[in-house]
């Protein structure tokens, strides 16, 4: 059973990455994120920003939190995919 979300795009978890496939906001975030930091990403969705952080900043730990179980499942699948490379 799917959750009843207030934000309709969470109902479309399988299409979320295609709908929000951009990285221009990372330029702002990388000014504040430094190597060795531990980051809590609230409303991480499917991990779009998490992926950019881990790929571009050395020695960071990112903890993700999201209301949507479906989004966290997508994020978990991405993490497993990248850890096997």
CORSULFEN-V726197 format. One record per residue. N is the residue number from 1. RES is the residue in three letters. SS is DSSP state (2 for helix, 1 for strand, 0 for the rest). PHI is phi in whole degrees, 0 to 359 (999 if undefined). OMEGA is omega in radians with two decimals (none if undefined). Layout:
N&RES&SS&PHI&OMEGA / N&RES&SS&PHI&OMEGA
This chain:
1&UNK&0&999&3.12 / 2&UNK&0&277&3.08 / 3&UNK&0&290&3.07 / 4&UNK&0&262&-3.05 / 5&UNK&0&270&3.04 / 6&UNK&0&286&-3.12 / 7&UNK&0&265&-3.00 / 8&UNK&2&300&-3.09 / 9&UNK&2&294&3.06 / 10&UNK&2&291&3.07 / 11&UNK&2&289&-3.09 / 12&UNK&2&251&-3.03 / 13&UNK&2&307&-3.09 / 14&UNK&2&292&3.12 / 15&UNK&2&254&-3.01 / 16&UNK&2&303&-3.12 / 17&UNK&2&297&3.10 / 18&UNK&2&291&-3.12 / 19&UNK&2&285&-3.06 / 20&UNK&0&237&-3.11 / 21&UNK&0&264&3.11 / 22&UNK&0&215&3.14 / 23&UNK&0&222&-3.07 / 24&UNK&0&294&3.10 / 25&UNK&0&284&-3.14 / 26&UNK&2&295&3.09 / 27&UNK&2&305&3.09 / 28&UNK&2&293&-3.05 / 29&UNK&2&294&-3.06 / 30&UNK&2&291&3.03 / 31&UNK&0&291&-3.06 / 32&UNK&0&258&-3.09 / 33&UNK&0&265&-3.07 / 34&UNK&0&241&3.08 / 35&UNK&0&307&3.12 / 36&UNK&0&89&-3.12 / 37&UNK&0&282&2.94 / 38&UNK&1&249&-3.00 / 39&UNK&1&241&2.98 / 40&UNK&1&254&3.11 / 41&UNK&1&263&3.11 / 42&UNK&1&278&-3.11 / 43&UNK&0&55&-3.04 / 44&UNK&0&289&-3.11 / 45&UNK&0&59&-3.11 / 46&UNK&0&268&3.05 / 47&UNK&0&94&-3.14 / 48&UNK&2&304&-3.12 / 49&UNK&2&286&3.09 / 50&UNK&2&305&-3.13 / 51&UNK&2&300&3.14 / 52&UNK&2&297&-3.14 / 53&UNK&2&297&-3.07 / 54&UNK&2&295&-3.14 / 55&UNK&2&286&-2.98 / 56&UNK&2&245&-3.14 / 57&UNK&0&234&-3.11 / 58&UNK&0&287&2.94 / 59&UNK&0&56&3.05 / 60&UNK&0&246&3.02 / 61&UNK&1&242&3.13 / 62&UNK&1&243&3.01 / 63&UNK&1&259&-3.07 / 64&UNK&1&251&3.10 / 65&UNK&1&220&3.10 / 66&UNK&0&210&3.11 / 67&UNK&0&288&-3.02 / 68&UNK&0&271&3.07 / 69&UNK&2&298&-3.14 / 70&UNK&2&296&3.11 / 71&UNK&2&294&3.13 / 72&UNK&2&295&3.06 / 73&UNK&2&294&3.06 / 74&UNK&2&298&3.13 / 75&UNK&2&298&3.14 / 76&UNK&2&300&3.11 / 77&UNK&2&296&3.10 / 78&UNK&2&296&-3.13 / 79&UNK&2&299&3.12 / 80&UNK&2&298&3.14 / 81&UNK&2&296&-3.11 / 82&UNK&2&288&3.12 / 83&UNK&2&287&3.14 / 84&UNK&0&269&3.13 / 85&UNK&0&278&none
